[in-house]
Amino acid sequence: MGNQEYYEMKLEVIRAIEDDKIKTPQNIPVGIYAHEADSLYGHARKDKDALAAVGLPPELVDDLPIRIGALREASSNWNNYRNTEKKNAREWKTRAPLAYNLKKRLLTDFRHAFQDHPQQMKAVRNIAKGKSHDKMIRDLNDLGVLGKKNLQLLEAVNFDMSLLDKAVQIRPR
């Protein structure tokens, strides 16, 4: 079996650990921790009977390779997640200005198309509030939905309808 299978075997046990029971090794990289645990397993396996005589359950010694494999898999998963998040943040940093420009353009075009329609203008004013990335993404989606509900008004001002699909597809990653 590989580390992925070990991880899956131990996932329920890991999730059952209460937060206040979790201990964090101080300044020990996970790779070194796992390597030292592997080394200790080799010694514990040789001394299994003596350790059992002083109260260490033999099944705990037998379970060490599975736990070490689960730890290595969890560490790899975490590193992959962390690296993916960093990559996504860099990618979003380049895409965010395009998204803000799209929102600005949609607001301008919608104000023009809806100027004689108070209900739609009220929706546009509400969407225009706020400046955060999360709000901007929601706003683009809301603008896409609002635009699709008012196609005739947008057609009357020669609006580029492909922008509605762009608006609802923009995501931070």
N, C-alpha and C positions, 0 to 999 in steps of 0.2 A: 504494500500500500504506500501511497505517497502522502505528502503533507496536506494536500487538499482533502483527501479522505480522512486523515486524522483530524483535521480542522472540523469537518462536518460531523465526525463522531463526537467531538467534544463541545460543539457549539451550544447545545442545550445546557451542558454543565457550566460553561462559561457564562451564559446569560443568567443562570440561576444565582450567580455570586452577587451578594448584596454589595452595594456601593461602599459601605463602611468597612467591608471585609477585604477590599482590594488594596494590595500593598504595591507601592511603586519602588523598584530598586533605584537607588540614588546614583545618578551619573554612570550607569552601566549600559552601554549600547546593547540592544536586543541580540545582535549577532554574537557578542561576547557572552552574554547571559546564556544563550542557547548552547554555545560551544562548551561552556563550563558545566552546564547541566548534563550534556552528553558525556563529558569526562567523568562526572560524578556517577552517572548511570553505569559506566563500565566498572567502577570500583564497587558500587552497590550491588551489582549483579554477582560479582565474585564473593561478596560478603553477605549475600542475601539471608543465609541461615543465621548468621551471627546477629544481623540486624533484626531479624524476626524474633530472636530470643530476647531482645531488649525492647520489643514492642512496635517495631516498624512493620506494618502489614506487607507481606510479600507482593500482593497485588498492586501496591503503590509503586514498588520498584519495577514491576512488569509494565506498568502504565506510563512510566517516564518517557520512553521513545515516542509514544502517541502524543503525550502532552508537549514534548519538545517540537515535534512535527507540526502540531496545531499552532504553537507559538510562532514558528517560522512562517507558516502560511498567513497567520494574522498580521505579522509584521510586513510581509510582502504586500498584502491587501492594503494595509495602511499607507505604505510608501507609494503604491500605485495611485491610491485615492488622493494623497497629498500632491503628488506630481501632476495628476490630472487637474486638480483644482488650480494649481499654479498656472498650468497651460491655459485653462479656461479663462482665468483672470487676465492673462496677457492677451488672449484672443479677444475677449470682451473689450479690453481697453482700446483696441483698434476698431472694433465694430460699434462701440457706443456712440461716437460722434455721428456716424451714418444714421443710427437709429434716432438720435435727437434731431438731426436734419429732416428725417422723414416725418417725425411728429410735427415739427414746425411747418413743413410744407402742407401736411394734411390739415392742420388747424387753419392755416391761411386759406386754403382752397375750400374747406368746409364753411368758414365764415362767409366767404363770397357766395357759395351755393345756397346757404341756409339763411341769408340775411333777412329774408321776408318770412321766415318760419320760426316763431318764438320758441316752440318746444325744442326744435333741433338746436337752436342757438343756445338755449339754456344747457343742453347736454354738452355742447362744445365748450362753453365756459367752465362747466364742472370738470371736464376732462383736462382743460388747460392748466388747472391748478396743480401745484406740486412739482418738485424738481428731482426727486431721487431716481436712481436706476430702476428700482422695483416699480415705482409709480409710472415711470415712462413706459415700461414694458406693458403694464396693465392699460395705460392710456392708448398705446398703439393698438392693442387688441380691441379696446372699446371703440376707437375710431374706425377700425375695420368693420366691426359689427354695425355701428351707426351708419357708415357709408353704404353697406350692403342693404340696409333697410330703406335707404333713400337714394336709390340708383337714379331715378328720374331727375331728381334735383341736381345730382352730380353730372349727369349726361348733359343737362342744359348749359353747364359751364365748361364743357369739353374736358372733364376731369379724366385723368389717366387711371382707369379702373384697375390696372395691374398693381397699383400702389396699395389697394385694399388687401390683396392677398399677401403682399410683402409685410404689411403692418401686422397681420395676425400670425405670421410665421417667425417674427423676430424673437429670439430667446437669448439669454445671456451666454449660453454655451451651445 
